[in-house]
Amino acid sequence: MHEHPYPRFAYVLSGTLEIMVLGGKTYRYKAGDFIAEVIGQWHTGRNTSDTPVRLLVIDQVVPSHSNTVLRLKKIVQAWVLSTAVRAIIPACDLWVVAMEV
């Protein structure tokens, strides 16, 4: 479960991605779809196909900020993310990356 404080867009390269918004709707995206992710709402995603989900992700963030807030981080404010998690969720001005879910 996570949320985004800044705009995040994605293009689905392959697979079928289901996004579930906490207390809200469920969305399904397939290869060729463009996604404008929800901002400031807790959500999670999962692959609902046999094909790996591959995304081209574009984040628009304030310099030196991350665009992914993990729910655990919100619950335990003083907890510091491990180096491994910080490597997975880098802070950058514009992040374009192919991801597999």
Phi and psi in degrees as GROMACS dihedral restraints (atoms count N, CA, C in turn):
[ dihedral_restraints ]
;  ai    aj    ak    al  type     phi  dphi    fc
    3     4     5     6     1  -154.8    20    10
    4     5     6     7     1   171.3    20    10
    6     7     8     9     1  -140.9    20    10
    7     8     9    10     1   166.1    20    10
    9    10    11    12     1  -122.4    20    10
   10    11    12    13     1   124.9    20    10
   12    13    14    15     1   -81.7    20    10
   13    14    15    16     1   -13.1    20    10
   15    16    17    18     1  -130.0    20    10
   16    17    18    19     1   164.7    20    10
   18    19    20    21     1   -60.0    20    10
   19    20    21    22     1   137.8    20    10
   21    22    23    24     1  -135.3    20    10
   22    23    24    25     1   131.4    20    10
   24    25    26    27     1  -122.9    20    10
   25    26    27    28     1   152.1    20    10
   27    28    29    30     1  -147.8    20    10
   28    29    30    31     1   147.1    20    10
   30    31    32    33     1  -114.8    20    10
   31    32    33    34     1   126.8    20    10
   33    34    35    36     1   -81.8    20    10
   34    35    36    37     1   113.5    20    10
   36    37    38    39     1   -82.8    20    10
   37    38    39    40     1   -36.5    20    10
   39    40    41    42     1  -159.5    20    10
   40    41    42    43     1   161.7    20    10
   42    43    44    45     1    83.1    20    10
   43    44    45    46     1  -175.1    20    10
   45    46    47    48     1  -128.4    20    10
   46    47    48    49     1   123.4    20    10
   48    49    50    51     1  -111.2    20    10
   49    50    51    52     1   128.5    20    10
   51    52    53    54     1  -107.8    20    10
   52    53    54    55     1   125.3    20    10
   54    55    56    57     1  -110.0    20    10
   55    56    57    58     1   124.8    20    10
   57    58    59    60     1  -112.4    20    10
   58    59    60    61     1   118.6    20    10
   60    61    62    63     1   -90.7    20    10
   61    62    63    64     1   129.6    20    10
   63    64    65    66     1   -56.2    20    10
   64    65    66    67     1   123.1    20    10
   66    67    68    69     1    70.0    20    10
   67    68    69    70     1    15.7    20    10
   69    70    71    72     1  -139.9    20    10
   70    71    72    73     1  -140.8    20    10
   72    73    74    75     1   -85.6    20    10
   73    74    75    76     1   166.0    20    10
   75    76    77    78     1  -117.8    20    10
   76    77    78    79     1   132.8    20    10
   78    79    80    81     1  -117.6    20    10
   79    80    81    82     1   146.3    20    10
   81    82    83    84     1  -125.4    20    10
   82    83    84    85     1   129.8    20    10
   84    85    86    87     1  -124.8    20    10
   85    86    87    88     1   141.7    20    10
   87    88    89    90     1  -123.4    20    10
   88    89    90    91     1   171.9    20    10
   90    91    92    93     1   -50.4    20    10
   91    92    93    94     1   131.9    20    10
   93    94    95    96     1    97.9    20    10
   94    95    96    97     1   -12.9    20    10
   96    97    98    99     1   -83.0    20    10
   97    98    99   100     1   150.5    20    10
   99   100   101   102     1  -109.1    20    10
  100   101   102   103     1   136.1    20    10
  102   103   104   105     1  -117.7    20    10
  103   104   105   106     1   131.0    20    10
  105   106   107   108     1  -108.7    20    10
  106   107   108   109     1   103.7    20    10
  108   109   110   111     1   -69.8    20    10
  109   110   111   112     1   155.6    20    10
  111   112   113   114     1   -68.4    20    10
  112   113   114   115     1   145.6    20    10
  114   115   116   117     1  -108.8    20    10
  115   116   117   118     1   130.6    20    10
  117   118   119   120     1    70.8    20    10
  118   119   120   121     1    20.4    20    10
  120   121   122   123     1  -125.9    20    10
  121   122   123   124     1   134.6    20    10
  123   124   125   126     1   -67.5    20    10
  124   125   126   127     1   133.5    20    10
  126   127   128   129     1  -155.6    20    10
  127   128   129   130     1   166.1    20    10
  129   130   131   132     1  -144.7    20    10
  130   131   132   133     1   161.4    20    10
  132   133   134   135     1  -134.0    20    10
  133   134   135   136     1   157.1    20    10
  135   136   137   138     1  -151.0    20    10
  136   137   138   139     1   154.3    20    10
  138   139   140   141     1   -81.5    20    10
  139   140   141   142     1   126.5    20    10
  141   142   143   144     1  -111.9    20    10
  142   143   144   145     1    18.9    20    10
  144   145   146   147     1  -129.3    20    10
  145   146   147   148     1   172.6    20    10
  147   148   149   150     1   -80.4    20    10
  148   149   150   151     1   -15.2    20    10
  150   151   152   153     1   -91.1    20    10
  151   152   153   154     1   135.2    20    10
  153   154   155   156     1   -58.0    20    10
  154   155   156   157     1   139.7    20    10
  156   157   158   159     1   -80.6    20    10
  157   158   159   160     1   125.0    20    10
  159   160   161   162     1  -121.9    20    10
  160   161   162   163     1   129.8    20    10
  162   163   164   165     1  -123.9    20    10
  163   164   165   166     1   145.4    20    10
  165   166   167   168     1  -100.5    20    10
  166   167   168   169     1   114.0    20    10
  168   169   170   171     1  -109.3    20    10
  169   170   171   172     1   135.0    20    10
  171   172   173   174     1  -124.9    20    10
  172   173   174   175     1   117.9    20    10
  174   175   176   177     1  -106.5    20    10
  175   176   177   178     1   140.8    20    10
  177   178   179   180     1  -116.4    20    10
  178   179   180   181     1   102.1    20    10
  180   181   182   183     1  -126.9    20    10
  181   182   183   184     1   160.6    20    10
  183   184   185   186     1   -68.7    20    10
  184   185   186   187     1   138.9    20    10
  186   187   188   189     1   -50.5    20    10
  187   188   189   190     1   136.8    20    10
  189   190   191   192     1    70.8    20    10
  190   191   192   193     1    13.3    20    10
  192   193   194   195     1  -109.9    20    10
  193   194   195   196     1   154.8    20    10
  195   196   197   198     1   -96.2    20    10
  196   197   198   199     1   152.0    20    10
  198   199   200   201     1  -104.4    20    10
  199   200   201   202     1    10.8    20    10
  201   202   203   204     1  -127.6    20    10
  202   203   204   205     1   120.9    20    10
  204   205   206   207     1  -111.7    20    10
  205   206   207   208     1   115.7    20    10
  207   208   209   210     1   -76.4    20    10
  208   209   210   211     1   143.8    20    10
  210   211   212   213     1   -58.2    20    10
  211   212   213   214     1   -39.5    20    10
  213   214   215   216     1   -58.9    20    10
  214   215   216   217     1   -37.5    20    10
  216   217   218   219     1   -65.2    20    10
  217   218   219   220     1   -36.5    20    10
  219   220   221   222     1   -69.5    20    10
  220   221   222   223     1   -39.5    20    10
  222   223   224   225     1   -70.1    20    10
  223   224   225   226     1   -42.7    20    10
  225   226   227   228     1  -113.9    20    10
  226   227   228   229     1    85.1    20    10
  228   229   230   231     1   -58.2    20    10
  229   230   231   232     1   -35.5    20    10
  231   232   233   234     1   -83.0    20    10
  232   233   234   235     1   -10.0    20    10
  234   235   236   237     1   -70.7    20    10
  235   236   237   238     1   132.7    20    10
  237   238   239   240     1   -99.4    20    10
  238   239   240   241     1   130.1    20    10
  240   241   242   243     1   -64.8    20    10
  241   242   243   244     1   143.4    20    10
  243   244   245   246     1   -68.6    20    10
  244   245   246   247     1   161.3    20    10
  246   247   248   249     1   -58.4    20    10
  247   248   249   250     1   -37.2    20    10
  249   250   251   252     1   -63.5    20    10
  250   251   252   253     1   -43.9    20    10
  252   253   254   255     1   -68.4    20    10
  253   254   255   256     1   -40.2    20    10
  255   256   257   258     1   -63.8    20    10
  256   257   258   259     1   -30.5    20    10
  258   259   260   261     1   -70.6    20    10
  259   260   261   262     1   -32.1    20    10
  261   262   263   264     1   -74.8    20    10
  262   263   264   265     1   -34.2    20    10
  264   265   266   267     1  -116.9    20    10
  265   266   267   268     1    74.7    20    10
  267   268   269   270     1   -73.3    20    10
  268   269   270   271     1   149.7    20    10
  270   271   272   273     1   -93.0    20    10
  271   272   273   274     1   128.1    20    10
  273   274   275   276     1  -159.4    20    10
  274   275   276   277     1   164.8    20    10
  276   277   278   279     1   -70.7    20    10
  277   278   279   280     1   -44.3    20    10
  279   280   281   282     1  -142.0    20    10
  280   281   282   283     1   118.6    20    10
  282   283   284   285     1  -115.8    20    10
  283   284   285   286     1   113.9    20    10
  285   286   287   288     1  -119.4    20    10
  286   287   288   289     1   116.9    20    10
  288   289   290   291     1  -150.3    20    10
  289   290   291   292     1   147.8    20    10
  291   292   293   294     1   -89.7    20    10
  292   293   294   295     1   125.6    20    10
  294   295   296   297     1  -118.4    20    10
  295   296   297   298     1   148.3    20    10
  297   298   299   300     1  -115.7    20    10
  298   299   300   301     1   134.4    20    10
